[in-house]
Amino acid sequence: MDGTIVDTEPFWIECETALVQEHGGTWSHEQAMRMVGSGLWESAEVLRAAGVDLEPDDLVTTLTGRVMGLIAERGLPFRPGARELIAEFAERRVPQAIVTMSILPMARAVAALLPEGTFDTLVTGDAVPLPKPHPDPYLLAAERLGVDIADCIALEDSPTGLRAAVASGATAVAVPHAVPIPSGPDHHTLPTLAGVDADRLIALHTGRTNEGTPPSMTTASPANSGPFRYGDRVQLTGPKNKLHTIALKPGASFHTHRGFINHDDLVGLPDGSVVSNSVGVEHLALRPLLSDFVMSMPRGAAIIYPKDAAQIIAQADIFPGARVVEAGVGSGALSMWLLRALGPQGRLFSFERREEFADVAVDNVTTFFGHAQDNWTVTVGDLAEALPGTVPDGEADRVVLDMLAPWDCIEAAADALTPGGVLLCYIATVTQLSRVAEAIRASGRFTNPQSTETMVRGWHVEGLAVRPEHRMIGHTGFLLTARRLADGAVLPELKRRASKSSYSDADVEIWTPGALGERTMSDKSIRKRQREAAKAAALSLSKEQQGPDAGSVPSGD
């Protein structure tokens, strides 16, 4: 509603800024933009953290009262094309609902500007236990309308609202206004509603644009689900269980010594299809998982394996919208897991000392996602030196360190973290683990560190033959986590035996990969991986730049 039907976002920002300033705090435009589309009570907690000394309920009442006052004083300006589109659907007797995180009186004020009966129901932020980006508001609206959510079209102007619409199962259409919305395979995008009629939205919903082309076949960025389309990576598994990963291109073919498969024949098939090649040999076609991609992508440095990446996401509690610092980007494997968990609203700040590793990581991430990530920055340099100029003190929610000597960056991480934030270190050896733990304790700025390792053992299950696999994924590294204390807080002492912590800088040398017996990569090999990653990234970018007409498929009727 706010920003989609009527332009009230400036009213909210004006009132938020005034309220924070009255309580002695500061409120930036960037902070205001992060809250667009969020629930009122969630926004209230953000405002309280910015210095507003009011209880959440009182804060919501005060803020909405002020916005209602501005509406009464200045009126409600409609967004271009919104009134006309709503009226057309009403004339066709299509059920309509307002789904907003504003309170009911505000939704009623907007509905009152249109003929009575235009909207069949109003779903507001004070009526649902879980606000956007949860899908519950849209699911409740569909339930009240008595329709299947899959038959609904949801219009959203914010990334938060769009995530709710996509998660609900409705046809999601982004109409960006105050906040940019990245394009993606799970939604349509319209620059404005001006000139948009009901038929055009219905065409998007049924999978046909006005030009008669299924958008799902032409979007350049790889999709995560749905029918295969050009630009997607497809994993083909033959009768001997051998995997081949290809990127679908118009007119291309996949060849083996036992026949070929045309890429054009795969486009439009659902994920998980079985296709036969030119001589009748069957292949299973699936989109490769991220875990498949990271295990086969070009590497400049050793990667964090999927089993550890999953634990990092869980133990560091990486959440959508978080601001995360990553040191030691390597080949970009963990960066991809983090970007997926953060979502478009989050920010990832990665640091890497070696430029050639950073180049490989950027190319790998571009290859996987199909385009550069707007919410990801890679800085070449030392974390302790570069972090203060990149992330202001106290604004990072999480810090993940994957480096040889993480104890050198404990203070820098503590400065960047917000109170309660999580520091997680990925550590290879026991001696390193001990030194990092003692450095964290000595800083006096964190809770007592917790350390774990993860081992994964597969099982062979075939009929009555049920046994552990002969091989397993054993030790790869330790994970150590600690929480940032508030400034001035002193951690209560635990009753434990003192441990030795006398290390010197000379000890670091015995923990280098070569000294530990790990394989070290030559400069020649690194240059080769750089070329491979750059070539794959260039292919993904060229497909995106060709636009939606590249390799389009006539829809037919």
C-alpha positions as CSV (number, residue, x, y, z in Angstrom):
1,M,0.0,0.0,0.0
2,D,2.6,2.6,1.1
3,G,4.7,3.2,-2.0
4,T,2.6,1.0,-4.3
5,I,-0.9,2.5,-4.1
6,V,-0.1,5.8,-2.4
7,D,3.1,7.7,-1.9
8,T,3.4,7.8,1.9
9,E,7.0,6.7,2.3
10,P,8.2,10.4,2.6
11,F,5.7,10.9,5.4
12,W,7.1,7.9,7.3
13,I,10.7,9.0,6.8
14,E,9.9,12.5,7.9
15,C,8.2,11.4,11.1
16,E,10.9,8.8,11.9
17,T,13.6,11.3,11.6
18,A,11.9,13.9,13.8
19,L,11.1,11.3,16.5
20,V,14.7,10.0,16.7
21,Q,16.1,13.6,16.8
22,E,13.6,14.5,19.6
23,H,15.1,11.7,21.7
24,G,18.7,12.8,21.0
25,G,19.5,10.2,18.4
26,T,20.6,10.4,14.8
27,W,18.7,8.9,11.8
28,S,20.2,8.6,8.4
29,H,18.5,8.2,5.0
30,E,20.1,4.8,4.6
31,Q,18.6,3.6,7.9
32,A,15.2,4.8,6.8
33,M,15.5,3.0,3.5
34,R,16.3,-0.3,5.3
35,M,12.9,-0.1,7.1
36,V,10.8,0.3,3.9
37,G,8.3,-2.5,3.8
38,S,9.0,-3.8,7.3
39,G,6.4,-4.4,10.1
40,L,5.7,-1.5,12.4
41,W,6.8,-3.4,15.6
42,E,10.0,-4.6,13.9
43,S,10.6,-1.0,12.9
44,A,9.9,0.2,16.4
45,E,12.8,-2.0,17.7
46,V,15.1,-0.4,15.1
47,L,14.0,3.1,16.2
48,R,14.5,2.2,19.9
49,A,18.0,1.1,19.1
50,A,18.6,4.5,17.5
51,G,17.7,6.2,20.7
52,V,13.9,6.6,20.9
53,D,13.0,6.0,24.6
54,L,9.5,4.6,24.2
55,E,8.0,1.1,24.6
56,P,7.2,-0.6,21.2
57,D,3.5,-0.2,21.5
58,D,3.8,3.5,22.5
59,L,6.3,4.1,19.7
60,V,4.0,2.6,17.1
61,T,1.0,4.6,18.3
62,T,3.1,7.8,18.3
63,L,4.6,7.2,14.9
64,T,1.4,6.3,13.2
65,G,-0.4,9.2,14.8
66,R,2.1,11.6,13.3
67,V,1.9,10.0,9.9
68,M,-1.9,10.2,10.0
69,G,-1.6,13.8,10.9
70,L,0.5,14.5,7.9
71,I,-2.0,12.6,5.7
72,A,-4.9,14.7,7.0
73,E,-2.8,17.9,6.5
74,R,-1.3,17.2,3.0
75,G,-3.6,14.5,1.6
76,L,-2.7,11.1,0.1
77,P,-1.0,11.3,-3.3
78,F,-1.7,8.2,-5.5
79,R,1.2,6.5,-7.3
80,P,1.0,6.8,-11.1
81,G,-1.4,4.3,-12.6
82,A,-2.4,2.7,-9.3
83,R,-5.9,4.2,-9.1
84,E,-6.7,3.4,-12.7
85,L,-5.5,-0.2,-12.4
86,I,-7.4,-0.8,-9.2
87,A,-10.6,0.6,-10.8
88,E,-10.3,-1.6,-13.8
89,F,-10.0,-4.8,-11.7
90,A,-13.0,-3.7,-9.7
91,E,-15.0,-3.1,-12.8
92,R,-14.1,-6.7,-13.9
93,R,-15.3,-7.9,-10.4
94,V,-11.8,-9.4,-9.6
95,P,-11.5,-9.8,-5.8
96,Q,-8.9,-7.3,-4.4
97,A,-7.1,-6.9,-1.0
98,I,-4.8,-4.5,0.6
99,V,-1.9,-6.3,2.3
100,T,0.1,-3.7,4.2
101,M,2.2,-3.6,7.4
102,S,0.5,-0.3,8.3
103,I,-2.2,-0.4,10.9
104,L,-5.9,-0.8,10.1
105,P,-7.0,2.8,10.4
106,M,-4.4,3.8,7.8
107,A,-5.5,1.1,5.4
108,R,-9.1,2.2,5.9
109,A,-8.1,5.8,5.1
110,V,-6.6,4.6,1.7
111,A,-9.6,2.4,0.9
112,A,-11.9,5.3,1.6
113,L,-10.4,7.2,-1.3
114,L,-11.8,4.7,-3.7
115,P,-15.4,3.7,-4.4
116,E,-17.0,1.6,-1.6
117,G,-16.5,-2.1,-2.2
118,T,-13.3,-1.7,-4.2
119,F,-11.3,-3.9,-1.8
120,D,-12.9,-7.0,-0.4
121,T,-10.6,-7.3,2.6
122,L,-7.8,-5.4,4.4
123,V,-4.8,-7.3,5.9
124,T,-2.8,-5.1,8.1
125,G,0.4,-5.3,10.3
126,D,-1.6,-5.4,13.5
127,A,-3.7,-8.4,12.3
128,V,-0.9,-10.9,11.6
129,P,1.5,-12.6,14.1
130,L,4.3,-12.7,11.5
131,P,4.9,-9.6,9.3
132,K,6.5,-9.3,6.0
133,P,8.9,-10.8,4.8
134,H,7.0,-13.8,6.1
135,P,4.3,-15.0,3.6
136,D,1.5,-15.1,6.3
137,P,0.0,-11.7,5.3
138,Y,-0.6,-12.7,1.7
139,L,-1.8,-16.2,2.7
140,L,-4.3,-14.6,5.1
141,A,-5.5,-12.3,2.3
142,A,-6.0,-15.3,-0.1
143,E,-7.9,-17.2,2.7
144,R,-10.2,-14.2,3.3
145,L,-10.9,-13.8,-0.4
146,G,-11.6,-17.5,-0.7
147,V,-9.1,-18.1,-3.5
148,D,-5.9,-20.1,-4.1
149,I,-2.8,-18.1,-3.5
150,A,-1.4,-19.4,-6.8
151,D,-4.2,-17.6,-8.6
152,C,-3.2,-14.2,-7.0
153,I,-1.0,-11.4,-8.3
154,A,0.9,-9.4,-5.7
155,L,2.3,-5.9,-6.4
156,E,5.2,-4.8,-4.2
157,D,7.5,-1.7,-4.0
158,S,10.1,-3.0,-1.5
159,P,12.4,-6.0,-1.3
160,T,10.9,-7.0,2.1
161,G,7.4,-7.1,0.7
162,L,8.5,-8.8,-2.5
163,R,10.1,-11.6,-0.5
164,A,6.8,-12.1,1.3
165,A,4.9,-12.2,-2.0
166,V,7.3,-14.7,-3.6
167,A,7.3,-16.9,-0.6
168,S,3.5,-17.0,-0.5
169,G,3.3,-18.6,-4.0
170,A,1.5,-15.6,-5.7
171,T,2.7,-14.1,-8.9
172,A,5.0,-11.4,-7.6
173,V,5.4,-8.1,-9.5
174,A,7.9,-5.6,-8.3
175,V,7.2,-1.9,-8.9
176,P,10.3,-0.2,-7.4
177,H,9.8,3.3,-5.9
178,A,11.8,4.5,-2.9
179,V,14.1,1.5,-2.7
180,P,15.8,-0.3,-5.6
181,I,14.8,-3.9,-6.2
182,P,17.3,-6.3,-7.9
183,S,15.9,-8.2,-10.8
184,G,15.5,-12.0,-10.3
185,P,14.0,-15.1,-11.8
186,D,11.3,-15.4,-9.1
187,H,9.4,-12.2,-9.9
188,H,8.5,-9.8,-12.7
189,T,9.5,-6.1,-12.6
190,L,7.5,-3.1,-13.9
191,P,9.1,0.4,-13.8
192,T,5.7,2.0,-13.1
193,L,2.0,1.2,-13.1
194,A,1.4,4.1,-15.4
195,G,-0.1,2.7,-18.6
196,V,-0.4,-0.8,-17.2
197,D,-3.8,-2.4,-17.6
198,A,-5.4,-5.5,-16.2
199,D,-4.6,-7.5,-19.3
200,R,-0.9,-6.9,-19.0
201,L,-0.8,-8.1,-15.4
202,I,-2.9,-11.2,-16.3
203,A,-0.4,-11.9,-19.1
204,L,2.4,-11.9,-16.6
205,H,0.4,-14.1,-14.3
206,T,-0.3,-16.7,-17.0
207,G,3.3,-16.8,-18.1
208,R,3.0,-14.7,-21.3
209,T,4.2,-11.2,-21.9
210,N,2.3,-8.9,-24.3
211,E,4.8,-10.0,-26.9
212,G,3.9,-13.6,-26.3
213,T,7.2,-14.8,-24.9
214,P,7.5,-16.8,-21.7
215,P,9.8,-14.7,-19.5
216,S,11.0,-17.8,-17.7
217,M,12.8,-18.9,-20.9
218,T,14.7,-15.7,-21.6
219,T,16.0,-14.3,-18.3
220,A,19.8,-14.4,-18.4
221,S,20.5,-14.9,-14.7
222,P,20.3,-18.6,-13.7
223,A,17.1,-19.6,-12.0
224,N,16.8,-21.6,-8.8
225,S,13.6,-23.4,-9.8
226,G,11.1,-23.7,-12.5
227,P,11.5,-24.9,-16.1
228,F,15.0,-24.8,-17.6
229,R,15.9,-21.7,-19.6
230,Y,18.8,-20.3,-21.5
231,G,21.6,-19.3,-19.1
232,D,20.8,-22.0,-16.6
233,R,23.4,-24.6,-15.5
234,V,22.1,-28.1,-15.9
235,Q,23.7,-31.2,-14.3
236,L,23.3,-34.3,-16.6
237,T,23.8,-37.7,-15.0
238,G,24.3,-40.7,-17.4
239,P,23.7,-44.4,-16.8
240,K,27.1,-44.8,-15.1
241,N,26.3,-42.0,-12.6
242,K,28.9,-39.7,-14.2
243,L,28.0,-36.0,-13.8
244,H,28.3,-33.4,-16.5
245,T,27.4,-29.7,-15.9
246,I,26.5,-27.5,-18.8
247,A,25.3,-24.0,-19.3
248,L,22.3,-23.8,-21.7
249,K,23.0,-21.8,-24.8
250,P,20.8,-21.4,-28.0
251,G,21.9,-23.8,-30.7
252,A,24.5,-25.6,-28.6
253,S,24.8,-29.3,-27.9
254,F,26.2,-31.6,-25.2
255,H,28.3,-34.4,-26.8
256,T,29.6,-37.7,-25.4
257,H,31.0,-40.8,-27.2
258,R,27.5,-42.1,-27.0
259,G,25.4,-39.4,-28.7
260,F,24.4,-35.8,-28.1
261,I,21.7,-33.7,-26.5
262,N,20.6,-30.4,-27.9
263,H,20.4,-27.6,-25.4
264,D,17.2,-26.3,-27.1
265,D,15.6,-29.7,-26.2
266,L,16.2,-29.0,-22.5
267,V,14.8,-25.5,-22.4
268,G,11.2,-25.5,-21.1
269,L,11.5,-28.9,-19.4
270,P,10.9,-29.1,-15.6
271,D,13.8,-29.6,-13.2
272,G,14.3,-33.3,-12.6
273,S,13.4,-34.5,-16.1
274,V,14.8,-37.5,-17.8
275,V,15.9,-36.9,-21.4
276,S,17.2,-39.2,-24.1
277,N,20.2,-38.3,-26.3
278,S,20.4,-38.9,-30.1
279,V,21.0,-42.7,-29.7
280,G,18.4,-43.2,-26.9
281,V,20.7,-43.1,-23.8
282,E,18.8,-41.6,-20.9
283,H,20.2,-38.8,-18.7
284,L,18.7,-37.2,-15.6
285,A,18.7,-33.4,-15.9
286,L,18.8,-31.4,-12.6
287,R,20.0,-28.0,-11.6
288,P,23.2,-28.4,-9.7
289,L,23.1,-27.4,-6.0
290,L,25.4,-24.8,-4.7
291,S,27.3,-27.6,-3.0
292,D,27.9,-29.2,-6.4
293,F,29.1,-25.9,-7.9
294,V,31.6,-25.0,-5.1
295,M,33.2,-28.5,-5.4
296,S,33.8,-28.1,-9.1
297,M,34.5,-24.4,-9.6
298,P,38.0,-23.0,-10.3
299,R,39.9,-22.5,-7.1
300,G,42.6,-20.1,-6.2
301,A,42.8,-21.1,-2.6
302,A,41.3,-24.0,-0.6
303,I,37.6,-23.7,-0.1
304,I,35.4,-24.1,3.0
305,Y,33.5,-27.3,2.4
306,P,29.6,-27.4,2.4
307,K,29.5,-29.2,5.7
308,D,31.4,-26.4,7.4
309,A,29.6,-23.7,5.5
310,A,26.3,-25.0,6.8
311,Q,27.5,-24.9,10.3
312,I,28.9,-21.4,9.9
313,I,25.5,-20.2,8.7
314,A,23.8,-21.9,11.7
315,Q,26.4,-21.1,14.4
316,A,26.9,-17.5,13.4
317,D,23.1,-17.1,12.9
318,I,23.4,-15.4,9.5
319,F,20.0,-13.9,8.8
320,P,18.4,-12.0,5.9
321,G,19.4,-8.3,6.0
322,A,22.5,-8.8,8.2
323,R,25.7,-6.9,7.7
324,V,28.5,-9.5,7.6
325,V,32.3,-9.1,7.4
326,E,34.2,-12.0,5.9
327,A,38.0,-12.1,6.0
328,G,39.8,-14.5,3.8
329,V,37.6,-14.7,0.7
330,G,39.7,-17.5,-0.9
331,S,37.9,-18.8,-4.0
332,G,34.5,-17.4,-3.0
333,A,32.8,-20.6,-1.7
334,L,31.8,-19.2,1.7
335,S,30.9,-15.9,0.1
336,M,28.2,-17.6,-2.0
337,W,26.7,-19.3,1.0
338,L,26.7,-16.0,2.9
339,L,25.1,-14.1,0.1
340,R,22.4,-16.6,-0.2
341,A,21.6,-16.4,3.5
342,L,21.8,-12.6,3.6
343,G,19.4,-12.0,0.8
344,P,19.2,-8.8,-1.2
345,Q,18.7,-6.6,1.8
346,G,21.9,-7.9,3.6
347,R,25.5,-6.7,3.0
348,L,28.6,-8.7,2.7
349,F,32.0,-7.1,3.1
350,S,34.8,-9.4,2.1
351,F,38.5,-8.9,2.6
352,E,41.3,-10.8,0.9
353,R,45.1,-10.1,1.0
354,R,45.9,-11.7,-2.4
355,E,44.5,-9.9,-5.4
356,E,44.6,-13.1,-7.6
357,F,42.4,-15.0,-5.1
358,A,40.0,-12.1,-4.9
359,D,39.7,-12.1,-8.8
360,V,38.9,-15.8,-8.8
361,A,36.3,-15.4,-6.0
362,V,34.6,-12.5,-7.9
363,D,34.5,-14.5,-11.1
364,N,33.1,-17.6,-9.4
365,V,30.3,-15.6,-7.6
366,T,29.4,-13.9,-10.9
367,T,29.3,-17.3,-12.7
368,F,27.0,-18.8,-10.1
369,F,24.5,-16.0,-9.7
370,G,24.7,-14.9,-13.3
371,H,25.5,-11.2,-12.5
372,A,27.5,-9.1,-10.1
373,Q,26.1,-8.8,-6.6
374,D,25.2,-5.3,-5.7
375,N,25.3,-6.0,-1.9
376,W,28.8,-7.5,-2.0
377,T,32.1,-5.6,-1.9
378,V,35.6,-7.2,-2.0
379,T,38.5,-5.3,-0.6
380,V,42.1,-6.3,-1.3
381,G,44.2,-5.7,1.8
382,D,44.8,-6.5,5.4
383,L,41.6,-6.7,7.5
384,A,43.0,-4.9,10.5
385,E,44.0,-1.9,8.3
386,A,41.1,-1.8,5.8
387,L,38.1,-2.7,8.0
388,P,37.8,0.6,9.9
389,G,37.5,2.5,6.6
390,T,34.9,0.1,5.2
391,V,32.6,-0.7,8.0
392,P,31.9,2.0,10.8
393,D,32.5,0.8,14.4
394,G,29.6,-1.1,15.8
395,E,27.7,-1.6,12.5
396,A,28.6,-5.2,11.7
397,D,26.2,-7.9,12.8
398,R,28.6,-10.8,12.2
399,V,32.4,-11.2,11.5
400,V,33.7,-14.5,10.0
401,L,37.5,-15.0,10.0
402,D,39.1,-17.6,7.8
403,M,42.8,-16.8,7.9
404,L,46.2,-18.0,9.1
405,A,46.5,-15.7,12.2
406,P,43.0,-14.6,13.2
407,W,44.3,-13.6,16.7
408,D,45.8,-10.5,15.0
409,C,42.3,-9.3,14.0
410,I,40.4,-9.8,17.2
411,E,40.4,-6.1,18.2
412,A,39.5,-5.0,14.7
413,A,36.5,-7.5,14.7
414,A,35.5,-6.3,18.2
415,D,35.5,-2.6,17.0
416,A,33.3,-3.5,14.0
417,L,30.8,-5.7,15.8
418,T,27.6,-4.4,17.3
419,P,27.0,-5.5,20.9
420,G,25.7,-9.0,20.9
421,G,27.2,-9.6,17.4
422,V,28.8,-12.9,16.6
423,L,32.5,-13.5,15.9
424,L,33.2,-16.9,14.1
425,C,36.7,-18.2,13.3
426,Y,37.4,-21.1,11.0
427,I,40.6,-22.7,12.2
428,A,42.7,-25.6,10.8
429,T,44.8,-26.9,13.7
430,V,44.5,-27.5,17.4
431,T,47.4,-25.1,18.3
432,Q,45.7,-22.3,16.3
433,L,42.4,-23.1,18.1
434,S,44.0,-22.7,21.5
435,R,45.8,-19.4,20.6
436,V,42.6,-17.8,19.1
437,A,40.5,-18.8,22.1
438,E,43.1,-17.3,24.5
439,A,43.3,-14.1,22.4
440,I,39.5,-13.7,22.6
441,R,39.5,-14.2,26.3
442,A,42.4,-11.8,26.8
443,S,40.6,-9.1,24.8
444,G,37.9,-8.9,27.5
445,R,35.3,-7.8,24.8
446,F,33.7,-11.2,24.1
447,T,31.9,-14.0,25.8
448,N,33.8,-17.2,26.5
449,P,34.5,-18.8,23.1
450,Q,32.8,-22.1,22.0
451,S,34.5,-24.5,19.7
452,T,33.3,-27.4,17.5
453,E,34.2,-29.5,14.6
454,T,31.9,-31.3,12.2
455,M,32.3,-34.8,10.7
456,V,29.9,-36.3,8.1
457,R,29.6,-40.0,7.5
458,G,27.4,-41.3,4.8
459,W,25.4,-44.6,4.9
460,H,25.0,-47.3,2.3
461,V,21.3,-48.2,2.2
462,E,20.2,-50.9,-0.3
463,G,17.6,-53.4,0.7
464,L,18.8,-55.1,3.9
465,A,22.4,-54.0,3.3
466,V,22.5,-51.1,5.6
467,R,26.0,-50.0,6.8
468,P,28.2,-46.9,7.1
469,E,30.0,-45.9,3.9
470,H,33.7,-47.0,3.7
471,R,34.8,-43.3,3.4
472,M,33.6,-40.3,5.3
473,I,34.3,-36.5,5.4
474,G,36.4,-36.2,8.6
475,H,38.2,-33.2,10.0
476,T,38.5,-30.1,7.8
477,G,38.6,-27.4,10.4
478,F,37.4,-26.1,13.8
479,L,34.7,-23.5,14.3
480,L,35.1,-21.1,17.2
481,T,32.3,-18.6,18.1
482,A,32.0,-15.8,20.6
483,R,29.5,-13.0,21.2
484,R,30.5,-9.3,21.5
485,L,30.0,-7.8,24.9
486,A,28.6,-4.3,25.4
487,D,31.2,-1.6,25.9
488,G,32.2,-1.5,29.5
489,A,30.7,-4.9,30.4
490,V,32.8,-7.3,32.3
491,L,32.3,-11.0,31.8
492,P,31.8,-12.9,35.0
493,E,34.7,-15.2,35.7
494,L,34.2,-18.9,35.3
495,K,35.7,-21.5,37.7
496,R,38.1,-23.3,35.5
497,R,41.8,-24.3,35.5
498,A,44.2,-21.9,34.0
499,S,45.6,-22.8,30.6
500,K,48.9,-22.1,28.9
501,S,48.8,-19.3,26.4
502,S,52.5,-18.4,25.8
503,Y,52.9,-18.1,22.1
504,S,55.3,-16.1,20.0
505,D,55.0,-14.8,16.5
506,A,57.6,-17.4,15.4
507,D,55.1,-20.1,16.2
508,V,53.0,-18.9,13.2
509,E,55.5,-20.3,10.8
510,I,54.8,-23.9,11.9
511,W,51.2,-23.4,10.9
512,T,51.6,-22.5,7.3
513,P,50.0,-24.8,4.8
514,G,53.3,-26.1,3.6
515,A,54.6,-26.8,7.1
516,L,51.4,-28.7,7.8
517,G,51.8,-30.9,4.8
518,E,49.0,-29.3,2.8
519,R,49.4,-28.9,-0.9
520,T,50.4,-25.4,-1.9
521,M,49.4,-24.0,-5.3
522,S,52.0,-22.6,-7.7
523,D,51.6,-19.2,-9.3
524,K,51.2,-20.9,-12.7
525,S,48.3,-22.9,-11.4
526,I,46.7,-19.8,-9.8
527,R,46.9,-18.0,-13.2
528,K,45.2,-20.9,-14.9
529,R,42.4,-20.9,-12.3
530,Q,42.0,-17.1,-12.9
531,R,41.6,-17.6,-16.6
532,E,39.0,-20.4,-16.1
533,A,37.0,-18.3,-13.6
534,A,37.2,-15.2,-15.7
535,K,36.0,-17.1,-18.8
536,A,33.0,-18.6,-17.0
537,A,32.1,-15.2,-15.5
538,A,32.3,-13.5,-18.9
539,L,29.9,-16.0,-20.3
540,S,27.4,-15.4,-17.6
541,L,27.7,-11.6,-18.0
542,S,27.4,-11.7,-21.8
543,K,24.1,-13.7,-21.5
544,E,22.8,-11.1,-19.0
545,Q,23.8,-8.1,-21.2
546,Q,22.1,-9.6,-24.3
547,G,18.8,-9.0,-22.5
548,P,15.5,-10.8,-22.4
549,D,15.4,-11.3,-26.2
550,A,18.6,-13.4,-26.3
551,G,17.6,-16.9,-27.3
552,S,13.9,-16.3,-26.8
553,V,11.4,-19.1,-27.4
554,P,8.1,-18.4,-29.2
555,S,5.3,-19.2,-26.8
556,G,2.7,-20.6,-29.1
557,D,-0.9,-21.1,-27.9
